[in-house]
């Protein structure tokens, strides 16, 4: 009788482990899906430029990016003129 109980307990434990593994694999597949990755990255970028709580633009971050882009364009323009 004890042997049957231990086998039943072992079978239940194996089944629970299988279910946990299946859930973990499903979560990993969801996280690794390209659309999920893109959605997560877009949300991250939006959060950098828009305040999540108020929905207002974060002008300090926007101005930093615009300043960087303008700086790069100016540097390329100067390099191009020096080379020519």
C-alpha positions as CSV (number, residue, x, y, z in Angstrom):
1,X,0.0,0.0,0.0
2,X,2.8,2.4,0.9
3,X,4.4,1.7,-2.4
4,X,1.2,2.6,-4.3
5,X,1.0,5.9,-2.3
6,X,4.5,6.8,-3.1
7,X,4.1,6.0,-6.8
8,X,0.9,8.2,-6.9
9,X,2.7,11.0,-5.1
10,X,5.6,10.7,-7.5
11,X,3.2,10.7,-10.5
12,X,1.5,13.9,-9.2
13,X,4.8,15.5,-8.7
14,X,5.9,14.7,-12.2
15,X,2.7,16.0,-13.6
16,X,3.0,19.3,-11.6
17,X,6.6,19.7,-12.9
18,X,5.4,19.1,-16.5
19,X,2.7,21.8,-16.1
20,X,5.2,24.2,-14.6
21,X,7.7,23.6,-17.5
22,X,5.0,24.0,-20.1
23,X,4.0,27.3,-18.5
24,X,7.6,28.5,-18.4
25,X,8.1,27.5,-22.0
26,X,5.0,29.4,-23.0
27,X,6.2,32.5,-21.2
28,X,9.6,32.3,-22.8
29,X,8.0,31.9,-26.3
30,X,5.8,34.9,-25.6
31,X,8.8,37.0,-24.4
32,X,11.0,36.0,-27.4
33,X,8.3,36.6,-30.0
34,X,9.5,39.4,-32.3
35,X,6.2,41.4,-32.0
36,X,6.4,41.3,-28.2
37,X,10.0,42.5,-28.3
38,X,9.1,45.4,-30.7
39,X,6.1,46.3,-28.5
40,X,8.3,46.3,-25.4
41,X,11.0,48.5,-27.0
42,X,8.5,50.9,-28.5
43,X,6.9,51.3,-25.0
44,X,10.3,51.9,-23.5
45,X,11.2,54.6,-26.1
46,X,7.8,56.3,-25.7
47,X,8.3,56.3,-21.9
48,X,11.6,58.1,-22.5
49,X,9.9,60.9,-24.4
50,X,6.5,61.0,-22.8
51,X,5.7,61.0,-19.0
52,X,3.8,57.9,-18.3
53,X,1.7,59.4,-15.5
54,X,0.7,62.7,-17.1
55,X,1.0,62.0,-20.8
56,X,3.0,65.2,-21.2
57,X,6.1,65.3,-23.4
58,X,9.4,65.3,-21.7
59,X,10.9,68.3,-23.4
60,X,14.3,67.9,-21.7
61,X,14.8,64.5,-23.3
62,X,13.4,65.6,-26.6
63,X,15.7,68.6,-26.7
64,X,18.7,66.4,-25.9
65,X,18.0,64.1,-28.8
66,X,17.3,67.0,-31.2
67,X,20.6,68.7,-30.1
68,X,22.5,65.5,-30.7
69,X,21.0,65.1,-34.2
70,X,21.8,68.7,-35.1
71,X,25.3,68.3,-33.7
72,X,25.9,65.2,-35.8
73,X,24.6,66.9,-38.9
74,X,26.8,69.9,-38.3
75,X,29.9,67.7,-37.8
76,X,29.2,65.8,-41.0
77,X,28.6,69.0,-42.9
78,X,31.9,70.4,-41.7
79,X,33.8,67.2,-42.5
80,X,32.3,67.1,-45.9
81,X,33.3,70.7,-46.6
82,X,36.9,70.1,-45.3
83,X,37.3,67.0,-47.4
84,X,36.1,68.7,-50.6
